[in-house]
């Protein structure tokens, strides 16, 4: 009977060691899978952030181009207005000189 108890204890120890080794392997597998998922998520999040930053940069660039175009248009309009004003002032000056001469 003692022999049976000792054999049962040895059998239980062997099974426990096998379960422990199996659990350690499973833990390693789970850890490796979690690390791979974390790396993939990090890569995905980094790409998303870079894509969003690029979209913001492009939008800012387009807005800047629109602002520059509008400023250019206003500058041309102001130039035309000033040229017209200059022409009117010249005409008035000529009239004033002619009026003085007559």
matplotlib code that plots the C-alpha trace (Angstrom):
import matplotlib.pyplot as plt

x = [0.0, 2.8, 4.3, 1.0, 0.9, 4.5, 3.7, 0.5, 2.6, 5.2, 2.5, 0.9, 4.3, 5.0, 1.6, 2.0, 5.4, 4.0, 1.1, 3.5, 5.7, 2.6, 1.3, 4.7, 4.7, 1.1, 2.1, 5.1, 2.8, 0.2, 3.0, 4.5, 1.1, 0.4, 3.7, 3.0, -0.4, 1.0, 3.7, 1.0, -1.2, 1.7, 2.5, -1.1, -1.5, 1.8, 0.7, -2.7, -1.1, 1.3, -1.5, -3.6, -0.6, 0.0, -3.7, -3.5, -0.3, -1.9, -5.0, -2.8, -0.9, -4.1, -5.4, -2.1, -2.3, -5.9, -4.8, -1.8, -4.1, -6.6, -3.8, -2.5, -5.9, -6.4, -3.0, -3.9, -7.2, -5.6, -3.0, -5.8, -7.6, -4.5, -3.7, -7.3, -7.0, -3.6, -5.2, -8.0, -5.6, -3.5, -6.6, -7.6, -4.1, -4.2, -7.6, -6.4, -3.3, -5.4, -7.9, -5.1, -3.8, -7.1]
y = [0.0, 2.4, 1.6, 2.6, 5.9, 6.7, 5.8, 8.0, 10.9, 10.5, 10.3, 13.5, 15.2, 14.2, 15.4, 18.7, 19.2, 18.5, 20.9, 23.6, 23.2, 23.4, 26.5, 28.2, 27.5, 28.8, 31.9, 32.5, 32.0, 34.5, 37.0, 36.7, 37.1, 40.2, 41.7, 41.1, 42.7, 45.7, 46.2, 46.0, 48.4, 50.8, 50.7, 51.2, 54.2, 55.7, 55.4, 56.9, 59.8, 60.5, 60.3, 62.8, 65.1, 64.9, 65.7, 68.7, 69.9, 69.6, 71.5, 74.3, 74.4, 74.8, 77.4, 79.3, 79.1, 80.5, 83.3, 84.2, 84.2, 86.4, 88.8, 88.9, 89.7, 92.5, 93.9, 94.1, 95.7, 98.3, 99.0, 99.5, 101.8, 103.8, 104.1, 105.4, 107.9, 109.1, 109.5, 111.6, 113.7, 114.4, 115.3, 117.7, 119.2, 119.8, 121.4, 123.6, 124.7, 125.4, 127.3, 129.5, 130.1, 131.1]
z = [0.0, 0.8, -2.6, -4.2, -2.3, -3.3, -7.0, -6.8, -5.4, -8.1, -10.7, -9.3, -9.3, -12.9, -14.0, -12.1, -13.7, -17.1, -16.4, -15.2, -18.3, -20.5, -18.6, -19.0, -22.7, -23.0, -21.0, -23.4, -26.4, -25.0, -24.2, -27.6, -29.2, -27.0, -28.0, -31.7, -31.3, -29.5, -32.2, -34.9, -33.0, -32.5, -36.2, -37.1, -34.7, -35.9, -39.5, -38.7, -36.9, -39.7, -42.3, -40.2, -39.8, -43.6, -44.2, -41.9, -43.6, -47.0, -45.9, -44.4, -47.6, -49.7, -47.3, -47.6, -51.4, -51.3, -49.0, -51.2, -54.3, -52.6, -51.4, -55.0, -56.3, -53.8, -54.6, -58.3, -57.6, -55.4, -58.1, -60.7, -58.2, -57.5, -61.3, -61.9, -59.0, -60.4, -63.9, -62.3, -60.4, -63.5, -65.4, -62.6, -62.5, -66.3, -66.0, -63.2, -65.2, -68.3, -66.2, -64.9, -68.4, -69.8]

ax = plt.figure().add_subplot(projection="3d")
ax.plot(x, y, z, "-o")
ax.set_aspect("equal")
plt.show()
